Amino acid sequence: MSQSRRRVLRWLGISLALPLLESAGGRSVARAAPVAPKKRFIGCFFPSGAADMLDGASGDWVFDGALQALVNRGLKDNVAVVRGFRANNEYDVHWSGTAAFLSGNNVGSYQMAATDPKKGERCGKSFDQYVADLEATRVRSLHAGWSSLNGWDEGHDAAISIRYVNSIAWRDDRGPIQNTQNPREMFTQVFGDGTSVSDPHIQYLLNRRKSVLDGVRGELRTFRTAISAADRPKMDAYESGIREVENELTAQMETNTCVGDPQISDGSTTYVSNLRAMQKIIVRAFQCNVTRAATVMYHEGIGDNSVDPAAPLAQHAYAHGDWERLKICNRLQVGLWSELLTDLKAVGLLEETVVVLGSNMSDGKLHDPRNIPLLVASAGPELRLGQEVFGTRETKNEDLNRNIADLWMDLFPLFGIDQASFGEGRYKNTGLPSNILKG
């Protein structure tokens, strides 16, 4: 059996990539010296801001409020609460603030002259795709989402693409990347051939409540004898993680009838189970180096439905008129994000991963682009974690708020990426430090 660092077992179309281990075949596997401390990135997003962030204030976006789940899970020291950064507000901030979250680029308008190169659907290559460029993995990147919109209203739809609110990841300035909303499809993408999101053989196994591990049981047994005793717990955790995801997916088949449905028929159960399952799949994909870049959208950029089973209105509506309900949404979504961090930490990947959570505005009543709710998580000595980090203390003044491109520019070197500039127009990086880095 091959001793390559990217170990893959194949069975009937399944490509079961194994986690990178310190040993194989009874001898140490040489590791290349790392060129940068960080290797993986996940960009996460929620719409319509957080409660009580009126006039640039912190509101409920604090550790004894919306961020309580991070404290409960012992993650406070792994998270920086970042203040004083603004969303792109070139157009309606729901649209431009969503599309440009990971790039800082301006979005194109349908109403520009036909000869203008900025006409139509355009934004800019997102940070996750630069990380994806670092290594040719079997799956370039993974993108999880809950829902998408086909349109909003006549005025917006005539002027600007609805796809801006449905994607935070852009392959290039003309290529928004569609999210996967069905965790079964993401599972088949990771454990299938890496290109399709609907591998029929894996769907068959899930329908029969069979594990992808069963078909390679003999090879796994042989592989186990070739690794060190220290690495066997890592293999146990990896196999347990796969079976855990499979159990969740098969359980959903029995209880759920909707996946990303515009109206959530069974309250938050489907919402939480779908996103939780996809987050776990992303972690398994990271473990075995199937990919190193991902995004998670906890809602499209407007938030046109509820994630709270006790209230039928949209998250967007709560942001405009019911902050107590918005707090429920915020805490639910931060809770899911904290689960993602917990899973990364449990398998030893948080230190080499940067995970960012943010929104396209602060106060949803006013569509306020100032002082957006923003978190950066990781482990290791490079980042100012476990504290508030201020790009500026002048959070009330939009002109003095920092461009989010400044944050991305400071993160690029952690991945060994040499980037001269980032963003566009008045949202381009300023050359000033974001203050997220130590030293």
C-alpha beads as a LAMMPS data file, in Angstrom:
LAMMPS data file: protein, C-alpha beads

439 atoms
438 bonds

1 atom types
1 bond types

-500.0 500.0 xlo xhi
-500.0 500.0 ylo yhi
-500.0 500.0 zlo zhi

Masses

1 110.0

Atoms # bond

1 1 1 0.000 0.000 0.000
2 1 1 1.245 3.444 -0.879
3 1 1 2.755 5.557 1.863
4 1 1 1.805 8.888 0.273
5 1 1 0.641 11.635 2.610
6 1 1 -2.651 11.893 0.755
7 1 1 -3.922 8.377 1.297
8 1 1 -7.086 7.411 -0.604
9 1 1 -9.009 4.144 -0.443
10 1 1 -11.337 3.519 -3.380
11 1 1 -14.443 1.411 -3.615
12 1 1 -17.189 1.601 -6.246
13 1 1 -16.741 5.291 -6.947
14 1 1 -16.062 6.243 -3.346
15 1 1 -12.799 8.078 -2.674
16 1 1 -12.222 7.741 1.058
17 1 1 -9.305 10.049 1.773
18 1 1 -7.642 9.309 5.087
19 1 1 -6.416 11.919 7.559
20 1 1 -2.800 13.010 7.458
21 1 1 -0.980 11.041 10.139
22 1 1 2.484 11.163 11.633
23 1 1 3.215 7.562 10.711
24 1 1 2.439 5.004 8.026
25 1 1 3.919 1.641 7.186
26 1 1 5.792 1.528 10.497
27 1 1 7.977 4.503 9.639
28 1 1 7.754 8.216 10.026
29 1 1 6.292 10.251 7.193
30 1 1 8.477 13.222 6.384
31 1 1 6.618 16.510 6.498
32 1 1 7.555 19.506 4.451
33 1 1 8.544 22.499 6.532
34 1 1 5.494 24.778 6.780
35 1 1 5.821 27.993 4.822
36 1 1 3.038 29.631 6.843
37 1 1 1.298 28.896 10.147
38 1 1 -2.212 28.719 8.679
39 1 1 -3.405 26.259 6.041
40 1 1 -7.199 26.303 6.077
41 1 1 -9.928 28.921 6.042
42 1 1 -13.684 29.049 6.630
43 1 1 -15.643 32.229 5.985
44 1 1 -19.044 32.331 7.727
45 1 1 -21.862 34.824 7.302
46 1 1 -25.271 35.805 8.661
47 1 1 -27.544 38.620 7.406
48 1 1 -29.190 41.743 8.781
49 1 1 -26.841 42.444 11.674
50 1 1 -27.211 41.921 15.407
51 1 1 -29.573 43.315 18.004
52 1 1 -29.104 46.734 19.652
53 1 1 -26.143 47.817 17.515
54 1 1 -27.712 51.235 16.934
55 1 1 -25.335 54.123 16.218
56 1 1 -22.153 52.042 16.116
57 1 1 -22.630 50.519 19.554
58 1 1 -21.725 46.942 20.538
59 1 1 -25.317 46.085 21.505
60 1 1 -25.928 42.392 22.140
61 1 1 -22.764 41.405 20.232
62 1 1 -20.917 40.684 23.497
63 1 1 -19.867 37.582 25.437
64 1 1 -22.766 37.795 27.889
65 1 1 -25.201 38.269 25.007
66 1 1 -25.209 36.806 21.508
67 1 1 -21.729 35.323 22.011
68 1 1 -22.576 33.376 25.171
69 1 1 -22.274 30.014 23.381
70 1 1 -18.559 30.671 22.871
71 1 1 -18.096 31.120 26.615
72 1 1 -20.152 28.016 27.371
73 1 1 -17.962 25.911 25.074
74 1 1 -14.693 27.255 26.463
75 1 1 -13.838 29.046 23.232
76 1 1 -13.540 32.629 24.433
77 1 1 -9.728 32.535 24.310
78 1 1 -9.876 31.358 20.692
79 1 1 -11.979 34.260 19.433
80 1 1 -11.298 37.919 18.722
81 1 1 -14.323 40.232 18.745
82 1 1 -13.454 42.691 15.988
83 1 1 -14.901 46.216 16.109
84 1 1 -14.900 49.221 13.835
85 1 1 -15.093 47.649 10.358
86 1 1 -17.686 48.577 7.769
87 1 1 -19.529 46.600 5.109
88 1 1 -19.474 47.536 1.443
89 1 1 -22.413 49.935 1.027
90 1 1 -21.962 50.791 -2.628
91 1 1 -25.490 49.569 -3.364
92 1 1 -28.166 48.373 -0.920
93 1 1 -26.009 46.890 1.837
94 1 1 -27.983 43.630 1.751
95 1 1 -26.629 43.106 -1.771
96 1 1 -23.164 44.672 -1.813
97 1 1 -22.376 43.897 1.835
98 1 1 -23.050 40.204 1.230
99 1 1 -21.297 39.736 -2.111
100 1 1 -18.250 41.769 -1.057
101 1 1 -17.889 40.310 2.447
102 1 1 -14.822 38.233 1.506
103 1 1 -13.371 40.574 -1.110
104 1 1 -14.155 44.241 -0.494
105 1 1 -14.916 44.671 -4.198
106 1 1 -17.752 46.714 -5.607
107 1 1 -20.661 44.981 -7.291
108 1 1 -21.779 45.608 -10.862
109 1 1 -25.121 47.207 -11.720
110 1 1 -27.363 46.173 -14.583
111 1 1 -28.088 49.851 -15.274
112 1 1 -24.556 50.768 -16.334
113 1 1 -23.746 51.459 -19.954
114 1 1 -23.354 48.361 -22.113
115 1 1 -19.744 49.277 -22.868
116 1 1 -18.823 49.473 -19.174
117 1 1 -16.755 46.428 -18.101
118 1 1 -18.438 46.626 -14.696
119 1 1 -21.881 46.005 -16.177
120 1 1 -23.792 42.967 -14.993
121 1 1 -22.915 40.384 -12.398
122 1 1 -19.472 41.134 -10.985
123 1 1 -17.715 41.462 -7.680
124 1 1 -14.265 40.082 -6.882
125 1 1 -12.359 36.907 -6.111
126 1 1 -13.017 36.065 -2.472
127 1 1 -10.451 35.330 0.227
128 1 1 -11.400 31.645 0.452
129 1 1 -10.530 31.138 -3.212
130 1 1 -7.025 32.489 -2.698
131 1 1 -6.581 29.875 0.025
132 1 1 -8.009 27.236 -2.337
133 1 1 -5.302 28.191 -4.857
134 1 1 -2.558 27.073 -2.470
135 1 1 -2.980 23.372 -3.165
136 1 1 -4.756 21.347 -5.844
137 1 1 -7.070 19.391 -3.547
138 1 1 -9.621 16.886 -4.831
139 1 1 -12.453 19.303 -3.980
140 1 1 -11.414 22.893 -4.624
141 1 1 -13.679 24.360 -1.924
142 1 1 -16.936 23.609 -0.092
143 1 1 -19.835 26.037 0.284
144 1 1 -22.735 25.443 2.665
145 1 1 -25.931 27.466 2.818
146 1 1 -29.450 27.300 4.140
147 1 1 -31.574 29.060 1.530
148 1 1 -31.462 31.259 -1.545
149 1 1 -33.709 33.848 -3.155
150 1 1 -34.929 33.919 -6.752
151 1 1 -35.886 37.588 -6.589
152 1 1 -36.799 40.418 -4.251
153 1 1 -38.800 43.265 -5.797
154 1 1 -39.189 44.873 -9.182
155 1 1 -36.866 47.774 -8.447
156 1 1 -33.985 45.767 -7.041
157 1 1 -34.312 42.941 -9.548
158 1 1 -34.174 45.369 -12.494
159 1 1 -31.035 47.057 -11.180
160 1 1 -28.933 44.416 -9.472
161 1 1 -28.451 40.649 -9.474
162 1 1 -30.254 38.663 -6.799
163 1 1 -27.254 36.326 -6.799
164 1 1 -25.366 38.953 -4.804
165 1 1 -27.393 38.043 -1.710
166 1 1 -26.953 34.300 -2.319
167 1 1 -23.144 34.049 -2.423
168 1 1 -20.188 35.263 -0.397
169 1 1 -17.706 33.134 -2.389
170 1 1 -16.554 34.270 -5.850
171 1 1 -14.214 32.243 -8.059
172 1 1 -13.278 35.441 -9.901
173 1 1 -14.874 38.822 -10.558
174 1 1 -17.596 37.216 -12.696
175 1 1 -18.118 33.912 -10.914
176 1 1 -20.292 33.722 -7.766
177 1 1 -20.208 30.208 -6.304
178 1 1 -23.534 28.595 -5.518
179 1 1 -23.988 27.097 -2.046
180 1 1 -24.874 23.486 -1.387
181 1 1 -28.053 23.414 0.703
182 1 1 -28.496 19.664 0.988
183 1 1 -26.051 17.939 3.376
184 1 1 -26.507 14.626 1.558
185 1 1 -25.250 16.272 -1.615
186 1 1 -22.231 17.724 0.181
187 1 1 -21.493 14.293 1.648
188 1 1 -21.490 12.705 -1.809
189 1 1 -19.272 15.493 -3.134
190 1 1 -16.652 14.839 -0.445
191 1 1 -16.779 11.039 -0.535
192 1 1 -17.588 10.647 -4.230
193 1 1 -15.469 11.728 -7.149
194 1 1 -15.095 15.291 -5.861
195 1 1 -16.888 16.956 -8.749
196 1 1 -20.483 15.783 -8.472
197 1 1 -22.853 16.705 -5.650
198 1 1 -25.103 13.730 -6.413
199 1 1 -23.127 10.483 -6.457
200 1 1 -25.771 7.760 -6.979
201 1 1 -23.807 5.014 -5.232
202 1 1 -23.350 7.010 -2.032
203 1 1 -26.997 8.055 -2.147
204 1 1 -27.820 4.355 -2.397
205 1 1 -25.689 3.577 0.659
206 1 1 -27.348 6.325 2.680
207 1 1 -30.792 5.137 1.616
208 1 1 -29.842 1.629 2.750
209 1 1 -28.360 3.038 5.970
210 1 1 -24.947 1.694 5.043
211 1 1 -21.625 3.383 5.784
212 1 1 -19.021 4.354 3.201
213 1 1 -16.548 2.781 5.651
214 1 1 -18.040 -0.673 5.270
215 1 1 -16.843 -1.154 1.719
216 1 1 -13.224 -0.430 2.632
217 1 1 -13.257 -2.197 5.989
218 1 1 -10.517 -4.653 4.999
219 1 1 -8.212 -1.928 3.699
220 1 1 -8.831 0.168 6.802
221 1 1 -7.907 -2.795 8.983
222 1 1 -4.677 -3.269 7.048
223 1 1 -3.941 0.451 7.195
224 1 1 -4.394 0.462 10.973
225 1 1 -1.635 -2.120 11.385
226 1 1 0.749 0.174 9.490
227 1 1 0.313 3.263 11.673
228 1 1 1.658 4.031 15.104
229 1 1 -0.263 3.552 18.332
230 1 1 -0.265 7.341 18.735
231 1 1 -2.076 7.767 15.415
232 1 1 -4.792 5.182 16.047
233 1 1 -6.931 7.513 18.210
234 1 1 -6.879 9.990 15.320
235 1 1 -8.181 7.280 13.005
236 1 1 -10.829 6.356 15.563
237 1 1 -11.975 9.972 15.753
238 1 1 -12.046 10.263 11.974
239 1 1 -14.111 7.100 11.475
240 1 1 -16.431 8.054 14.333
241 1 1 -16.916 11.468 12.757
242 1 1 -17.921 9.952 9.424
243 1 1 -20.406 7.598 11.080
244 1 1 -21.792 10.493 13.114
245 1 1 -22.500 12.482 9.951
246 1 1 -24.036 9.437 8.253
247 1 1 -26.300 8.846 11.254
248 1 1 -27.463 12.460 11.131
249 1 1 -28.182 12.230 7.410
250 1 1 -30.158 9.005 7.706
251 1 1 -32.066 10.389 10.697
252 1 1 -33.023 13.426 8.625
253 1 1 -34.494 11.133 5.977
254 1 1 -36.973 9.877 8.563
255 1 1 -37.951 13.236 10.079
256 1 1 -37.465 15.978 7.480
257 1 1 -39.395 16.662 4.338
258 1 1 -37.836 19.997 3.439
259 1 1 -34.270 21.025 2.735
260 1 1 -33.653 24.763 2.507
261 1 1 -37.368 25.332 1.934
262 1 1 -38.364 29.019 1.804
263 1 1 -40.791 28.402 4.675
264 1 1 -39.357 26.212 7.414
265 1 1 -42.097 23.675 8.102
266 1 1 -40.647 22.118 11.229
267 1 1 -39.143 25.093 13.004
268 1 1 -35.425 25.265 13.649
269 1 1 -34.916 21.475 13.634
270 1 1 -34.225 21.169 9.919
271 1 1 -32.273 24.411 9.883
272 1 1 -29.931 23.342 12.656
273 1 1 -29.548 19.725 11.538
274 1 1 -28.737 20.661 7.924
275 1 1 -26.113 23.251 8.812
276 1 1 -24.660 21.155 11.619
277 1 1 -24.253 18.181 9.276
278 1 1 -22.582 20.273 6.566
279 1 1 -20.196 21.812 9.094
280 1 1 -19.198 18.336 10.249
281 1 1 -18.618 17.283 6.641
282 1 1 -16.348 20.312 6.147
283 1 1 -14.315 19.311 9.199
284 1 1 -13.949 15.719 7.892
285 1 1 -12.894 17.095 4.497
286 1 1 -10.274 19.247 6.234
287 1 1 -9.021 16.275 8.237
288 1 1 -8.125 14.304 5.142
289 1 1 -7.075 17.291 3.022
290 1 1 -9.904 16.851 0.521
291 1 1 -10.133 20.644 0.611
292 1 1 -8.660 23.516 2.583
293 1 1 -11.242 26.268 1.953
294 1 1 -14.942 26.572 2.775
295 1 1 -17.738 29.038 3.401
296 1 1 -20.918 28.759 5.447
297 1 1 -23.891 31.082 4.941
298 1 1 -26.293 30.774 7.868
299 1 1 -28.818 32.613 5.715
300 1 1 -28.878 34.459 2.416
301 1 1 -28.031 38.145 2.589
302 1 1 -31.520 39.403 3.369
303 1 1 -32.770 36.702 5.721
304 1 1 -36.182 36.161 4.191
305 1 1 -37.425 33.464 6.553
306 1 1 -37.368 32.527 10.198
307 1 1 -34.978 30.212 11.973
308 1 1 -37.002 30.469 15.188
309 1 1 -39.775 27.850 15.551
310 1 1 -41.702 30.090 17.955
311 1 1 -42.116 32.914 15.456
312 1 1 -43.164 32.707 11.790
313 1 1 -41.716 35.986 10.537
314 1 1 -38.406 36.433 8.712
315 1 1 -35.048 37.130 10.350
316 1 1 -35.017 40.225 8.138
317 1 1 -38.282 41.383 9.706
318 1 1 -36.907 40.872 13.220
319 1 1 -33.941 43.088 12.372
320 1 1 -36.357 45.855 11.417
321 1 1 -38.828 45.580 14.243
322 1 1 -38.322 42.827 16.832
323 1 1 -34.852 42.723 18.357
324 1 1 -35.848 40.163 20.982
325 1 1 -36.567 37.709 18.163
326 1 1 -33.396 38.804 16.359
327 1 1 -31.412 37.913 19.482
328 1 1 -32.773 34.373 19.228
329 1 1 -31.579 34.164 15.619
330 1 1 -28.165 35.630 16.453
331 1 1 -27.625 33.254 19.366
332 1 1 -28.726 30.256 17.335
333 1 1 -26.312 31.116 14.538
334 1 1 -23.416 31.867 16.882
335 1 1 -24.224 28.564 18.571
336 1 1 -23.793 26.745 15.257
337 1 1 -20.548 28.618 14.649
338 1 1 -19.285 27.619 18.093
339 1 1 -20.020 23.970 17.232
340 1 1 -17.857 24.337 14.126
341 1 1 -14.975 25.678 16.220
342 1 1 -15.444 22.916 18.793
343 1 1 -15.246 20.245 16.082
344 1 1 -12.097 21.784 14.572
345 1 1 -10.500 22.003 18.000
346 1 1 -11.407 18.395 18.848
347 1 1 -9.529 17.051 15.808
348 1 1 -6.526 19.333 16.270
349 1 1 -7.183 21.603 13.274
350 1 1 -8.145 24.914 14.879
351 1 1 -4.546 26.143 15.143
352 1 1 -3.938 25.810 11.411
353 1 1 -7.378 27.184 10.494
354 1 1 -8.762 30.727 10.507
355 1 1 -12.541 30.945 10.862
356 1 1 -14.329 34.278 10.425
357 1 1 -17.972 35.099 11.165
358 1 1 -19.545 38.375 10.118
359 1 1 -22.580 40.143 8.705
360 1 1 -23.446 42.699 6.029
361 1 1 -24.584 45.384 8.470
362 1 1 -24.837 46.180 12.165
363 1 1 -28.231 47.760 12.843
364 1 1 -30.780 46.133 10.549
365 1 1 -33.378 48.835 11.127
366 1 1 -31.209 51.412 9.408
367 1 1 -29.212 49.081 7.111
368 1 1 -26.200 50.512 8.937
369 1 1 -22.850 49.434 7.394
370 1 1 -20.835 50.688 10.384
371 1 1 -19.199 48.469 12.995
372 1 1 -20.486 45.192 11.582
373 1 1 -20.595 42.199 13.968
374 1 1 -17.348 40.380 13.252
375 1 1 -15.440 37.497 14.874
376 1 1 -12.083 35.891 14.040
377 1 1 -11.214 32.494 15.515
378 1 1 -8.129 30.285 15.522
379 1 1 -5.411 29.109 17.914
380 1 1 -1.703 29.772 18.094
381 1 1 0.422 32.868 18.748
382 1 1 -0.164 34.918 15.594
383 1 1 -3.532 36.572 16.291
384 1 1 -4.916 38.737 19.079
385 1 1 -7.441 36.206 20.344
386 1 1 -9.513 36.246 23.533
387 1 1 -10.053 40.011 23.390
388 1 1 -11.710 42.871 21.558
389 1 1 -9.739 44.126 18.571
390 1 1 -10.475 47.613 17.298
391 1 1 -9.727 48.594 13.742
392 1 1 -10.799 52.004 14.994
393 1 1 -12.373 53.289 18.185
394 1 1 -14.427 55.682 16.056
395 1 1 -17.127 53.087 15.449
396 1 1 -19.868 55.702 15.022
397 1 1 -18.216 57.460 12.087
398 1 1 -18.582 55.486 8.840
399 1 1 -15.804 57.445 7.153
400 1 1 -13.434 56.448 9.967
401 1 1 -14.564 52.825 10.066
402 1 1 -12.012 50.483 8.562
403 1 1 -12.534 48.619 5.311
404 1 1 -12.885 44.880 5.765
405 1 1 -10.243 44.515 3.031
406 1 1 -7.735 45.668 5.677
407 1 1 -8.561 42.578 7.720
408 1 1 -8.117 40.251 4.744
409 1 1 -4.804 41.897 3.858
410 1 1 -3.456 41.131 7.337
411 1 1 -4.596 37.500 7.107
412 1 1 -3.018 36.818 3.686
413 1 1 0.571 36.513 5.031
414 1 1 -0.527 33.900 7.583
415 1 1 -1.268 31.646 4.607
416 1 1 1.935 32.545 2.800
417 1 1 0.035 34.596 0.224
418 1 1 1.762 37.679 -1.154
419 1 1 -1.007 40.099 -2.042
420 1 1 -0.220 43.650 -3.127
421 1 1 -3.709 45.051 -2.502
422 1 1 -7.280 43.928 -1.996
423 1 1 -10.700 45.416 -2.563
424 1 1 -11.829 48.177 -4.860
425 1 1 -12.687 51.865 -4.891
426 1 1 -13.339 53.391 -1.500
427 1 1 -13.538 49.871 -0.022
428 1 1 -10.007 48.943 -1.066
429 1 1 -7.487 48.189 1.678
430 1 1 -6.001 51.359 3.153
431 1 1 -2.532 50.051 4.003
432 1 1 -3.204 50.488 7.721
433 1 1 -3.024 47.471 10.049
434 1 1 -6.279 45.889 11.127
435 1 1 -4.728 45.214 14.560
436 1 1 -5.686 41.513 14.405
437 1 1 -2.007 40.467 14.299
438 1 1 0.259 40.432 17.326
439 1 1 3.429 42.424 17.302

Bonds

1 1 1 2
2 1 2 3
3 1 3 4
4 1 4 5
5 1 5 6
6 1 6 7
7 1 7 8
8 1 8 9
9 1 9 10
10 1 10 11
11 1 11 12
12 1 12 13
13 1 13 14
14 1 14 15
15 1 15 16
16 1 16 17
17 1 17 18
18 1 18 19
19 1 19 20
20 1 20 21
21 1 21 22
22 1 22 23
23 1 23 24
24 1 24 25
25 1 25 26
26 1 26 27
27 1 27 28
28 1 28 29
29 1 29 30
30 1 30 31
31 1 31 32
32 1 32 33
33 1 33 34
34 1 34 35
35 1 35 36
36 1 36 37
37 1 37 38
38 1 38 39
39 1 39 40
40 1 40 41
41 1 41 42
42 1 42 43
43 1 43 44
44 1 44 45
45 1 45 46
46 1 46 47
47 1 47 48
48 1 48 49
49 1 49 50
50 1 50 51
51 1 51 52
52 1 52 53
53 1 53 54
54 1 54 55
55 1 55 56
56 1 56 57
57 1 57 58
58 1 58 59
59 1 59 60
60 1 60 61
61 1 61 62
62 1 62 63
63 1 63 64
64 1 64 65
65 1 65 66
66 1 66 67
67 1 67 68
68 1 68 69
69 1 69 70
70 1 70 71
71 1 71 72
72 1 72 73
73 1 73 74
74 1 74 75
75 1 75 76
76 1 76 77
77 1 77 78
78 1 78 79
79 1 79 80
80 1 80 81
81 1 81 82
82 1 82 83
83 1 83 84
84 1 84 85
85 1 85 86
86 1 86 87
87 1 87 88
88 1 88 89
89 1 89 90
90 1 90 91
91 1 91 92
92 1 92 93
93 1 93 94
94 1 94 95
95 1 95 96
96 1 96 97
97 1 97 98
98 1 98 99
99 1 99 100
100 1 100 101
101 1 101 102
102 1 102 103
103 1 103 104
104 1 104 105
105 1 105 106
106 1 106 107
107 1 107 108
108 1 108 109
109 1 109 110
110 1 110 111
111 1 111 112
112 1 112 113
113 1 113 114
114 1 114 115
115 1 115 116
116 1 116 117
117 1 117 118
118 1 118 119
119 1 119 120
120 1 120 121
121 1 121 122
122 1 122 123
123 1 123 124
124 1 124 125
125 1 125 126
126 1 126 127
127 1 127 128
128 1 128 129
129 1 129 130
130 1 130 131
131 1 131 132
132 1 132 133
133 1 133 134
134 1 134 135
135 1 135 136
136 1 136 137
137 1 137 138
138 1 138 139
139 1 139 140
140 1 140 141
141 1 141 142
142 1 142 143
143 1 143 144
144 1 144 145
145 1 145 146
146 1 146 147
147 1 147 148
148 1 148 149
149 1 149 150
150 1 150 151
151 1 151 152
152 1 152 153
153 1 153 154
154 1 154 155
155 1 155 156
156 1 156 157
157 1 157 158
158 1 158 159
159 1 159 160
160 1 160 161
161 1 161 162
162 1 162 163
163 1 163 164
164 1 164 165
165 1 165 166
166 1 166 167
167 1 167 168
168 1 168 169
169 1 169 170
170 1 170 171
171 1 171 172
172 1 172 173
173 1 173 174
174 1 174 175
175 1 175 176
176 1 176 177
177 1 177 178
178 1 178 179
179 1 179 180
180 1 180 181
181 1 181 182
182 1 182 183
183 1 183 184
184 1 184 185
185 1 185 186
186 1 186 187
187 1 187 188
188 1 188 189
189 1 189 190
190 1 190 191
191 1 191 192
192 1 192 193
193 1 193 194
194 1 194 195
195 1 195 196
196 1 196 197
197 1 197 198
198 1 198 199
199 1 199 200
200 1 200 201
201 1 201 202
202 1 202 203
203 1 203 204
204 1 204 205
205 1 205 206
206 1 206 207
207 1 207 208
208 1 208 209
209 1 209 210
210 1 210 211
211 1 211 212
212 1 212 213
213 1 213 214
214 1 214 215
215 1 215 216
216 1 216 217
217 1 217 218
218 1 218 219
219 1 219 220
220 1 220 221
221 1 221 222
222 1 222 223
223 1 223 224
224 1 224 225
225 1 225 226
226 1 226 227
227 1 227 228
228 1 228 229
229 1 229 230
230 1 230 231
231 1 231 232
232 1 232 233
233 1 233 234
234 1 234 235
235 1 235 236
236 1 236 237
237 1 237 238
238 1 238 239
239 1 239 240
240 1 240 241
241 1 241 242
242 1 242 243
243 1 243 244
244 1 244 245
245 1 245 246
246 1 246 247
247 1 247 248
248 1 248 249
249 1 249 250
250 1 250 251
251 1 251 252
252 1 252 253
253 1 253 254
254 1 254 255
255 1 255 256
256 1 256 257
257 1 257 258
258 1 258 259
259 1 259 260
260 1 260 261
261 1 261 262
262 1 262 263
263 1 263 264
264 1 264 265
265 1 265 266
266 1 266 267
267 1 267 268
268 1 268 269
269 1 269 270
270 1 270 271
271 1 271 272
272 1 272 273
273 1 273 274
274 1 274 275
275 1 275 276
276 1 276 277
277 1 277 278
278 1 278 279
279 1 279 280
280 1 280 281
281 1 281 282
282 1 282 283
283 1 283 284
284 1 284 285
285 1 285 286
286 1 286 287
287 1 287 288
288 1 288 289
289 1 289 290
290 1 290 291
291 1 291 292
292 1 292 293
293 1 293 294
294 1 294 295
295 1 295 296
296 1 296 297
297 1 297 298
298 1 298 299
299 1 299 300
300 1 300 301
301 1 301 302
302 1 302 303
303 1 303 304
304 1 304 305
305 1 305 306
306 1 306 307
307 1 307 308
308 1 308 309
309 1 309 310
310 1 310 311
311 1 311 312
312 1 312 313
313 1 313 314
314 1 314 315
315 1 315 316
316 1 316 317
317 1 317 318
318 1 318 319
319 1 319 320
320 1 320 321
321 1 321 322
322 1 322 323
323 1 323 324
324 1 324 325
325 1 325 326
326 1 326 327
327 1 327 328
328 1 328 329
329 1 329 330
330 1 330 331
331 1 331 332
332 1 332 333
333 1 333 334
334 1 334 335
335 1 335 336
336 1 336 337
337 1 337 338
338 1 338 339
339 1 339 340
340 1 340 341
341 1 341 342
342 1 342 343
343 1 343 344
344 1 344 345
345 1 345 346
346 1 346 347
347 1 347 348
348 1 348 349
349 1 349 350
350 1 350 351
351 1 351 352
352 1 352 353
353 1 353 354
354 1 354 355
355 1 355 356
356 1 356 357
357 1 357 358
358 1 358 359
359 1 359 360
360 1 360 361
361 1 361 362
362 1 362 363
363 1 363 364
364 1 364 365
365 1 365 366
366 1 366 367
367 1 367 368
368 1 368 369
369 1 369 370
370 1 370 371
371 1 371 372
372 1 372 373
373 1 373 374
374 1 374 375
375 1 375 376
376 1 376 377
377 1 377 378
378 1 378 379
379 1 379 380
380 1 380 381
381 1 381 382
382 1 382 383
383 1 383 384
384 1 384 385
385 1 385 386
386 1 386 387
387 1 387 388
388 1 388 389
389 1 389 390
390 1 390 391
391 1 391 392
392 1 392 393
393 1 393 394
394 1 394 395
395 1 395 396
396 1 396 397
397 1 397 398
398 1 398 399
399 1 399 400
400 1 400 401
401 1 401 402
402 1 402 403
403 1 403 404
404 1 404 405
405 1 405 406
406 1 406 407
407 1 407 408
408 1 408 409
409 1 409 410
410 1 410 411
411 1 411 412
412 1 412 413
413 1 413 414
414 1 414 415
415 1 415 416
416 1 416 417
417 1 417 418
418 1 418 419
419 1 419 420
420 1 420 421
421 1 421 422
422 1 422 423
423 1 423 424
424 1 424 425
425 1 425 426
426 1 426 427
427 1 427 428
428 1 428 429
429 1 429 430
430 1 430 431
431 1 431 432
432 1 432 433
433 1 433 434
434 1 434 435
435 1 435 436
436 1 436 437
437 1 437 438
438 1 438 439
